[in-house]
Structure formats: C-alpha cells, structure tokens
C-alpha cells in the first residue's frame, strides 16, 4: 500500500485535496492511503523520520513557516525516491518546482479531475518502476520491493512474505517472476527470494534464512545456479553454514 502525505497551510484546500484523492483511490481501486494531512511543515519532517512515505503533495507558498520548496529539499535529503507533487496558485513557481524531481505540478484551484489524472499517471509510472515497487495483482495492489522476503507459489495463489505481513493474490507465478526486479531469483519451483533480504543459508538442509524464524528452501534443480548468483551478489549476503 502506498503512503500519501499532504501539506498545505490552507485548511480548506487541504480538505478538498483529501477528498479528491480518496475519490480517486475508490474509483480505480488504488492500493493507497493518506497517512498524514497537515498544515504544518514540521509535522512532515517529523513523520518521515520514522515512517515510510511514497507520495507527498506540497503547497509551495506556505510562508512564514517554511515554503514547499524548502520542505521538498529537506525531504529529498532523506528520501530520494519519494514522488513529489506540488500545488500552488502562483504559476511562476512552476519551473522552480521541477528542480526537485517533481512528478507533477497542480495549479490552484485544484479539481478532482486533475488530481485523478495525476494519480492514474503516477500508478502507471510506479508499475513500470520495478526497482522500487511491485504490482502484485490486477487490482492496483502495489508493495515496496525492499519489504518482500520471498514469494511462494501455492496452487493458483502467489503468497508474498514481507517484513510485516503475508499477502495472498491470484496470478501467474511465471509472469510474476518476469516482472520482478533483478535482485529477485527463483530458488525452488515454488519459491522466489529477494537476495537482498537473505541473512544466511543452511547448506545441509537447503534452507534460506531471512531472520526472525522466516525461511524458505532451495530446490535441487535450482541449487547450483542459485548459489553461484548468491555468492556474487554482494558482501552482505555471505553467511553460509555447511
């Protein structure tokens, strides 16, 4: 699920944006939620210290507290991948806003149609950005790739074991495998693992460990190739027990 945060010093504008986003989420069945909506830029900075954030809507003209451009610069230092979308009634700020890797720029007054168009393009963009996100079904359900430990094939289901949840979807395991980032690899006819999340491998039992009693297995057919890739993947993945 994608996390959206909104910041605008006008309460009325903030409420209208909240409503427009929620309507778009429902209309397209987008897997997203507004996790923070505030008039205070400091709230945003505090929130992103300890919470994952995927999309930020910022009003540019929020002085005397802090301008949206200043806030965007601070956010970028903490999160280079977050989607930034600016809103403002001052068109002259448009070109400046794009310096901060801005996904879109919405001029006020913002309409629900304009917000909807932006979200459709955003989710399309995310779908083609496998390094950051994985689209796991046909219902616009999207999860962060770096949260997934491994994926299991169980009949017609694909089951995603993440850091904090287990997600079951109906889809093609083979098509899913083709759409995953390069750090995902099949190690068994029923398992695909995230190489970056492996904490160790037990050679005797062909077990792949991910920490906290989370593990899956290597199949004989896949073992030689998997171990070759694993051994060259990176310095953090070197704990192999015989």
N, C-alpha and C positions, 0 to 999 in steps of 0.2 A: 504494500500500500504506500502511495506517495504522500509525503507530508508537505502541506502548504502552510506558509505563514504570511500574514498580511500586516502592513504597517502604513497607516495614513493618519495625519493629525486631525482630520475631519471625521467626526463620528458618523455623520450621515453618509458620507462617501464610503466609509468602511462597511457599514451595514449593507449598502447597495452592492458592493463588491462581494461580500459574503454570500448574499442571496443569489447573485449571478453565477458564482462558482458552484454553489450547491445545486442549482437548477441544471447546470451543465454536467455535473457528476451524475445526477439521476438520469438525465436524458440519454447519455451514452454509456451508462453503467461503468463509469471510470472508477478504478480502484484507488480512491484518494480521499483525504480528509483534511479539513482545516484544523491544524493543531495549535495555532496561535493567531489571534487577531487583536491588534493593539494600536494605540495612538502614540505609544512611547518607544522610540528607537532603542533605548537601553534595554527594554524588555526583550527585543530581538537578539541583542548581543548576549544577554544572559542565557536565553533559551538555547542558542546554537552551541553554547559551551558544552552542554551535556545531552543534547538531543539531535538525532539525525533529521536533516531538513533537505528536501528535494527541490522545492519551488518557493520563491519569495516574490511577492508583489510589494513594490515600494512606491510610495508617493515621493516625488522628487523634492517638492517645496515644503519642507517641514520645519523650517527655522522658526524660532530661535534655538530649538533643541539641537537638531542635527539634520542636515539635508539628506535626502535619499541617496545622493551621490556619495556623500561621506560614509553613510552607512553601508552602501554597496562595496566600497573599498575595504572596509573592515571585514565584511562578510567574506569577500574574495580571499582575504588572507587566511581565513580559517577553512574555507570550503571552495576549492577551485572548480568543482563540478556542478554546484547548485545552479538551477535555472533562475535567472533574474528577469523580472518583468516590471518595467516602470510605468507609473501612471502620473499624469500631470495636466494642468490646464495651461501650461506655458510651453508652447510649441518650440520655442528657441532652445529648450534644453534637450531636444531630441537627439542631435548629433553627439552631444557630450555624453549622453547616457550609454551610447553604444561602445564607449571606451571600456566598459566593464563587462564585456562579453555578454551583452544583453540579448535575451531571446526575443523580446518584443517590447514595444513602446505604445501604450494606450493613452490617447488624448482624452481629457475630460470634456464634457460629461461622458462617462463610460456606459455603453449599452450592453445588455445581456447578450445580444447577437455578436458583438465584437469580442466579448470575453469567451463566448462559446467557440468562435472561430480560432482564437488563440489556443485554447485548450486542445482542440482537435489536432492542430498542428504540433503542439507540444507532445501529445501522446504518440503521434506518428513519428516524431523525431526520436523519442525515447525507445520506441520499438526497433529503430534501426541503430541504436547505440548499445550493442551487447556488452561493451566493456563495463558499463555502469548498471544496466538493468536487464532483467529477463522478463519477457512477456510469456506467461506460463499457460495461457488458455486463450480462447476466442472471446472472452468477456472483458478484455482490457485489464486483466489482473496482472500487475507488474510488481516485481520484488527486486531488491538490490542484490546484484550478483555476489557481492562480498559477504552476504549473510548466509548464503547457502553452503552447507557442508557437503551433502551428497543427495542424489536423486535415486529413487527406487522404482522399478517397473513392477507393478502388481496387477496382472490381468490387463484391463484396458486403462488402468489408472497409472499416473505418474505421481509419486509422493515426494515432496520436497522437505528435507530435514534441514531447517535453518537454525540459527543461533537461539531463537526464542519461540519457535512454533513448528508445527507439522502441517503442510498444505497438500491436499489431495485434489487432483484435477484429472479430467478425462482428455487424453490427447495421444498422439503418436509418439512413442519413445524415440523412434529413429529420426523423425522430423525435429523433435526437441533437441536431440543431440547435435544436429546440423546447425541449429540456431544459437548454440551456446558459445560463450567466449572461449578463447584459446586455452585458458587455464582449467577448463573442464575436460575430463577424459574418462572414457569408459574403461572400467577395470574388471568388469564381470558382465555377463549377459543381462543382468538385472540391476546393475549399479553404474552410475556416473558420479565421479567425485570432483570436488573443487581442490585442485592441487595446492592452492594457497592456504587451505584450511587444515591440511593434514599435520598432525602433531607427531605421528610415528607410525611405523609399520612392523607388525609381528610376522616375520618370515615363516616361522614354524606353523602358524595357524592361518597364514594368508589374510591376516586381519589389518584393516586400515583404521587407525585411530584419529579421532578429531577432538579428544578431550571430553571430560565430564561424562564418561561412560557412553559416548557416542561413537559408533563404529560401523563399518560395513566390511565386505570381503572381496578378495581378488580371485577371479576365476582362472583355472589352468590355461585356458585358451588365450587369455589376455595378459598373463603374468610377465612374460619376457619383455614385451613392448612397453607395458606399463612401468616396470621397474627401470627400464632404460630412460624413459622420459622423466620419471620421478627423480632419478639420480642427477639429472642435468637441469632440473627445474629451478633450483635456487638454494642458497645457503641456509634458509630457514627450514628446509624440508630434508634433514639429513639423519633423523633418528630412526635407525633400522635395527631391530632386535632379532637375532637369529633364534 
